[in-house]
């Protein structure tokens, strides 16, 4: 199933620049969203280590 979305010319140009050779726009969007999710996960993990009382599992 596919859906049609409208995006601005600016968004299209940015998406086109982010697209890898031979990559479909759909794949580019999915890749960028997954990358964003990973980045947010690692930022949160760093914040936990920085701000909270955290003990590594290998430490008793």
C-alpha positions as CSV (number, residue, x, y, z in Angstrom):
1,X,0.0,0.0,0.0
2,X,1.3,3.5,-0.8
3,X,0.2,6.9,0.3
4,X,0.8,10.3,-1.4
5,X,2.1,13.1,0.7
6,X,2.8,16.7,-0.2
7,X,6.1,18.3,0.8
8,X,7.7,21.7,0.1
9,X,10.3,22.2,-2.6
10,X,12.8,22.8,0.2
11,X,12.0,19.4,1.9
12,X,12.2,17.7,-1.5
13,X,15.6,19.2,-2.2
14,X,16.9,18.1,1.2
15,X,15.5,14.6,0.8
16,X,17.1,14.4,-2.7
17,X,20.5,15.4,-1.3
18,X,20.2,12.8,1.5
19,X,19.3,10.0,-0.9
20,X,22.0,7.5,-1.6
21,X,22.8,6.4,-5.2
22,X,20.0,4.1,-6.4
23,X,17.9,4.6,-3.2
24,X,14.2,5.2,-3.5
25,X,12.8,8.2,-1.6
26,X,10.8,5.8,0.6
27,X,14.0,4.0,1.6
28,X,15.7,7.4,2.3
29,X,12.9,8.5,4.5
30,X,13.0,5.1,6.5
31,X,16.7,5.2,6.8
32,X,16.7,8.8,8.1
33,X,14.0,8.1,10.6
34,X,15.8,5.0,11.9
35,X,19.0,7.1,12.2
36,X,17.1,9.7,14.2
37,X,15.7,7.1,16.5
38,X,19.2,5.6,17.1
39,X,20.6,9.1,17.7
40,X,17.9,9.9,20.3
41,X,18.4,6.5,22.0
42,X,22.1,7.1,22.4
43,X,21.6,10.7,23.6
44,X,19.2,9.3,26.2
45,X,21.6,6.7,27.3
46,X,24.4,9.3,27.7
47,X,22.0,11.5,29.7
48,X,21.2,8.6,32.0
49,X,24.8,8.0,32.7
50,X,25.5,11.7,33.3
51,X,22.5,12.6,35.5
52,X,21.4,9.5,37.3
53,X,22.8,7.1,39.8
54,X,24.1,4.5,37.4
55,X,26.2,1.5,38.1
56,X,27.5,-0.7,35.3
57,X,26.3,-4.3,35.4
58,X,29.8,-5.6,35.7
59,X,30.3,-3.7,39.0
60,X,29.0,-5.1,42.2
